[in-house]
Amino acid sequence: MRKTSTAFALLLLAGCAQPIAQPDTATQTATAPQANAASAPASQSADPEMDAFISDLMAKMTLDEKIGQLNLAAVGFDVTGPVVSQNVDENIRKGNIGGVFNTFTPVAARKLQEMAVKNTRLHIPLLFGYDVIHGHRTIFPIPLGISTSWDMDVVERSARIAAEEASADGLNWVFSPMVDIARDPRWGRIAEGAGEDTWYGSQVAKAMVRGYQGTDLTKENTVMACLKHFALYGAAEAGRDYNTVDMSMLRMYQEYLPPYKAAIEAGVGSVMTSFNEVNGVPATANKWLMTELLRDEWGFDGFVVTDYTAINELVPHGLGTEAEVGALTLKAGVDMDMVGEVFLKHLNQQVKDGSVSEADIDKACRRILEAKYKLGLFEDPYRYTNEQRATETIMKPEFIEATRDIARKSMVLLKNSKQTLPLKKTGSIALVGPLAKSQRDMIGNWSGAGDWKQAVSLEQGIRNVAGNGLKINYAKGANFTDDKQMIDRLNAHGGELQIDTRTSQQMIAEAVKAAQASDVIVAVVGESQGMTGEAASRADITLPGQQQELLKALKKTGKPLVVVLMNGRPLALQWEEENADAMLETWFAGTQAGNAIADVLFGAYNPSGKLTTTFPQVVGQVPLYYNHKATGRPYGGQMLDKYKSRYMDVSNEPLYPFGYGLSYTTFSYGKPQLSKTSITPTETLEVTVNVTNSGNFDGEEVVQLYLQDVHASVTRPVKELKNFQKINLKKGESKTVTFRVTQEDLKFYNTDLEYVYEPGAFKLYVGTNSRDVQEADFTLTK
Ligand code: BGC
């Protein structure tokens, strides 16, 4: 057991003006310190020592000091919202701030921490948060890319390394994982999550929390994670960021809430609210969400922070004046106000006039102090500010190697006709496209403290991997877009876009010339990183600008056309699928992007990634996801069949289904064998399937298991992912994969929102993606 109280007292005596027991009257506010209800926690936590310590501390706190703990300030750069906290130094000294974000390095963090610990009356340390989204300094592929590895060790490793670096860099709190289920590729933030599937998203959520928090939050190399955005942010209407969400409870429980719940069960320390409304009440003021569901039903015992100025934004949402919405959110279950300073401005007065109770403030304050305690900050506020550890840890060779490996594993081979890939390291390639030489885009959007100048461009990667035997004929071929306003906007937010002032005809002509002089074309096309992420919704999800025109001209040369895609969302790639000889989805692959992509292109790594989001044929099909319902008039493929659930101008099929991804080798599947055709609720069904590597390369395959509840009291999806295994098979090798199906896999929410299984017929599907499966039937008896 840790001796926090003693350690804190010693620290205060050694480094600070006043120990806790002797308040410094000079820094006191009008409200006199008084013992109050705060000396007893609302409910006992599992740690009586922590409870006692915090009760002691809170008994000494003034109302203003408690309110100060509820205030999270942005230190000044990298801001994502319209407001930046003012007078941060002064506010820290006054005890008006409980935590800061957007600053890092051990030196900067120590400076601010000293400011808090040495100057405030009770010497309470600050939290240091940051948006560590896909790596801190060593940048990994964007989260959507990490998810396409279908490898939970990879997911956890990326978060672990991010935590190692962030904690060495002065931080103790990361605003990740984002676990919002997203089925609309127009939404720019689909890039930040794990895709469309509930069960898969839940596995990723748990792995991320494990990676960040480890098993002991007080360790100097772990950080507190912050689950976001609670809740349903990914379901914004029309894929437009911050837009309304209105959803049935059944869908919410069944499809959207499980990843949040999984992260809570994995012990995530904090939760961030979302900007959207949920069925008429904005999430940030939604008592049902934050108190009844999150705390009472799921047992969450950490703290809730708002998203950036989300309390203030309740005013335009139409919920009342700033003061009113502040009170509303506190009562609904918010503990910490990010940047908005609504709590700071109004709560003291509201306690005085009786519109807010001090008990509500105590509750929130206690949760924030508990987080600090759990991080070991009272024991040592400078735990995360060791410069030597920073030097030894940040971007160490092992992490650089890891990101290259993780990046390779995240890539998805979408097409490979006539074995166009892998490429030979001899002869010549035409390397064209606006992303071919880009370094900035490699680390993607929201790349934490990553430095794009340290990222490897694809051109450099090809040189590194292929060596001097390969001639590269480079031409840019196209700008990202010809939309000047879009370029200005991207550059205003760090886009670093160099615009070629030649006409698109001139640029395309140059690329065609390069193609004609080469054996094969590698066209590196897609989005610039700033076209994805927050506030980057797109209504047209085809390749922007003249990039498709470029591909069309290249195609006419008759040379093999390899399309390397970089993008943060599913794109509509109908023409590209029909015309490219090979197509590799690389997302924005991180610090080692160029090397990792070249590893795949030249066969040093055989791609094994699988999509976690459906790719539509055209944007009009979205939202399009594999685990949809059947409808009463499912379309069976007969063109003349009019009264069916379908479009007149495009089929219901996606371009690439969920779970899809090719390899340089091929895998053949035997029929799935079931241990029984009928099980009771307490029995386990064993499913075995034989998978053979039937091609010419060693490779990895993601064997996927889906279930369908054929008859139930509520309509059920046509299939749902319930398990997968990623296996390694040498050329010619076979393996038997075994899955176990239990009653847990058969459960769903009924109309009373009870999580139940219902006896009856089930179908089971095993295959290489959600579409190409073999089925078997079984029954669940009473
Ligand atoms: C985003 C959050 C982020 C926060 C702090 C907001 O705009 O929605 O995901 O954590 O800013 O930077």
Residues whose N, C-alpha, C, O or C-beta is under 5 A from the ligand:
A	BS01	BGC	T80 D131 F175 D307 Y308
